[in-house]
């Protein structure tokens, strides 16, 4: 009898201990869930606050860009304001922009789209500006990173560089100077930058005391830059740039030299064919390597022509605008 009671007490104690342990575990689970819910609510509140206070104006300058414009504007859906500035398109670019819900404006035709920005940016609804070319598309992954980066950026950040992949006739380039990931300034705070209207990049520079940051490239986040769709557009575009190269180089205090021209042409060809191994990448990269060497040569000859006009007094100091062509840009 005594043994049975003792055994009963032990069983009762065992069950109570199990029950207490179970209750404790349930309480801990409830506390953990409560803490998790509080954290999630706090993070959600912060995220919502950032979304409410963080706004973008996207600006796209168009000129006969009907082929790529829709994809470009659709990728900017995360921006609160989308502005398409047309500089004289003769195709359906304006109609496409309107259908995409962008605000459409017109501007007198200029040699390159960057020259439009100083007149358009002050009229934007928001301080943070995202400048995109009409042949560029922002992946969803990068769009999210842009919002997160700007939301967490220090107050001294003036501009942000985005990674780019270049496409030639619809295919991504892996060699030549256009084959590597390229970082270009595409986002800036209009009150924290100075205007430096260069072809392709360098449109703005941080004011003294401000800085520039970049979003690192992953395998899937770079901007898809559909750079050239045909050989015809390749030559049309770069012949237009060459006409401004002489003035740009002269403004940078460069002066024509046959020796320097030959040296630069050789260096351009060597860096593309050998340095990036384009010579082993097929006929298209090899062609582009020689094309860039030709472009370098023509740029020097453009400088020679411009310099002669200056020396003959045909171009006065007032006409030397100092428009620069950024040769660090892979587009040139």
N, C-alpha and C positions, 0 to 999 in steps of 0.2 A: 504493500500500500504506500509506504513512504517512498519507495523507488518510483512508483507510478506517478505520484504527485511531483516528485523532483523532475522526472522526465517531462511531465506536462508543463511545469514552469519553464523548463529550458526551451520547449517548443514554442511556448507563448512569447518568451523573451526573444526567440529567434525571429518569430513572425513580426513582432513589434519593431525589432531592429531593421528588418527588411522594409517594413512600412515606413519607418522614419527615413531610411535611406532613399526610398522611392519618393517620399514627399520632398526631401531635400533636393533631389535631382530635378523634380518638377519645378520647384521654386527657382533653382538655378537656371533652368531652361527659360522660365518666364522672365527672369531678370535679364538673361542674355538677349531674348527676343525684344524686350523693352528697350535695352540699350541700342540694339541694332536698329530698331524702328526710329529711335530718337536720332541716331546718326544719319539714317537715310533721309529723314525729314529735314534735318539740318542741311545736308548736302543738296537735297532737292530745292530747298529754299534759296540757298546760295546760287545754285545753277539758274533758277528762275530769275533771281535778282540780276545776275550777270546778263541773261538774255534780254531782260527788260531795259537794262541801262547800256548794253553794248550794241551799237548799231553801225552798219556799214553802208556806204554808197559805192556802188560798183560803176565804173566808167569804161565804156568800150567805144573806141573810135572806129567807124566803119567806112569802107570805100569798096564797093562791089564785092561784098563778102557773103553773098547769099548761100554759098555752099557750106560754110562752117558756122555761120552766125547763130543759128538756132541752138546747136549743141553748146556753144559758148555761153549764151544767155541762160539756158536751162541749168547749167552747172553753177550759176550764180544765184540760185533760188534762195540761199541762206542770207542773202543781203537784203536789207530793208528797202533800199532804193537802187534801181538799176537804170542807168542813163546810157542811151546809145546816141552818139554824136556822129552824124553823117556828114561827110565832106564832099558830097557830089556824086553819090552812087548812081549808076545808070541801070542797075539790076533791081532785084526785089528786096534789097537789104532793109529798107525802111519799113516795108510791109511786114517782113518777118519780125523785126524788132517790136513793132506794134502788137503783133499777134502774140508774142512772148510776154507781153505786159510791161515792156520797158518804156521809160519816158524817152521820146524821140526829139532830138534837137538837131539843128543844122548849123554848119560852120563853113566859112569859105575854105576852098581847097588849099591844102598845104602840102609840102613835099613829103612829110611824114607825120603820123598821128600825134607824136609827143608834143608837137608845137600847139596843139589844141588845148592841152590840159591846163595851162595857167589861166585861161579864160573860163574854163568850165568848173574847176575845183572850187573856187570861192562861192559858186551858186549851189553846191551840194547841200543836202539836208543834214548831213552828219560829218563829224570831224575825221573819222577813220575812212580813208579812201582805198578802195581796191581797184587798181588799174590793170586791165586785162586786154590783150590783143584779141581780135575777133577769131583768130585761128587757134586759140588756146582753150582748153577745157580743164576745169578743176575737179578732180575725183572727190567722191563723198568723204573718203578718209581724210583728205587734206582740208576740206571745208570744216570738218569738226576740229582739226588741229589748229586751224586759223582762229576760230572762236576761242578755243581754250588758251592759245598763246597770247592773244590780245587781252583776254580777261585776266591773265596772271602776270602780264608784263609790268615792269616797273614804270613809274611815271616819267622816267627819262628816256624811254624807248620812243624813237621817232619813226623808224621804218623797219620793215620785215622783208627778208628775202625768201623766196619760195623756190623749191627745186623744180627743174624742168627736164623733160625728155624731148628730144627733137625727132620729128618724123619727116621723111622725104618720100613724097608720092605715096603716102599712107602707111609706110613702114618705118619702124623705129630704127634710128641710126645707132650703131654700137662702136664705130671707129670714126676717124677724122676728128677735127676740132669740134664737131657737133655731136659726137658720139657719147661723150661723158655727161654726167649729171651737171647741169649748169644752174647756178643760183642767180636769180634776178630780183631786183627790188620791185615788188608788186603791191605792197601795202605800206601806207604811210599816214601819219597824223598831220593834217594840213597846217597846224599851228606850230609844228616842231621841225619843219624842214625848210630848206632853201631851194629855189628853182634853179636847175641847171639843165636846160633842155638839150639833151644829147639824143642822137639817133639810137633807138633800141633800148638802151638802159641808161641809168644815171640821170633820169629826169629830175630827181630830187636828191638832196644830200642832207643829213642831219645838221641842224643848227648847232653852234658851239654849246657844249654841255649836254647834248643828247647823243644817243647811240643807236646803232643798228644791230638787229639780231636776225637769225635765220631759223627756219624750220628744217630739221635734218631730213634727208631723203631716206625713204624706205624702198622696198621693192615695188610698192604699188601706189605711193602717194604723190609722185612728181606730176606737175602740170603736164598735160599732153599738148605739146606745141606742134601743130600740123603745119610746119614751117613752109614747105613747098609742095604744091600738088602737081606741078608739071615742069618740064624743062623750059617751056616758054615763060612761065611766071618766074622761074629762077633768074633768067636773064633780064626780064623786064624790071623786076624789083631791084636788082643790083646795078643795072645801068642807071636807074634813078638815084641810087645812093652815090654812085661814082661822081655824078654831077656836083655833089655837095662835099665830096671828100677833100678837094683842093682847099676850099675855104676852111674846112674843119682842121686840117693839118696845119695850115698857115696860122690859124688862131692859136694853135698849141706851140707856136714858135718853131715849127719844122720848116726846113728849107730843102729844095730839091737837090738831090745828088744822085748821079748815075751809079756810083759805087754803092750807096746805101740802098738804092732800088734793087740792084742785082743781089745784094746780100739778103735783103728781106724776102725776095722771091724764092731764093734758094732755101732759106730757113723755113718758109711756109710750106714748101713742098716736102722738105725733109721731115718736119715735125708731123705732118699728116700721114705721109706714106710709111715712114719708119717708126716715128715716135708713137703713133697710135696703132700701128700695124695694119693700116688700111690696105696696104699692098697685098695682104693675104685675105682680104675680106670680100673680094669680088669686084666686078667692073664698076658698080655705082660708087662705092667709096673711093676707088682709084680716080674716077672722073671728078668727083667732088674735090679731091686733093689738088688736081691740076686746075680746077675751076677757081679754088681759093688763091692759088699762086697767081693766076691771071688777074683776079680781083686786086691783089696787092700791087701788082704791076700797074694796073689802070689807075689805082688810087694815087700812086706816085706821079704818074703822068698828069693826073688832074691837078695835083699840087703844082707841077711845073707850069701848066697853063695858067692857073690862078696867079702864081707868082709873077709871071710875065705881064699879066694884065695890071697887077698892082704897080709894077715897075714902070709901066707905060702911062700910069695915071688914069687908067680906065676904070679903076675901082678905088673910090675914096675911102678914108677911114670910117666915115659914117655908114658905109655899106658893109663893113666887115662885122657881121653879127656875132662872130665867135661861136656859131653853132658847132657843136662837137660831135664827132662820131666815135663812139666808145669801142676801141679795137679789142678790149677784153671781152666784149660780147661775142658769142659764137654766131650771131646772125650776120655779121658784116660780111 
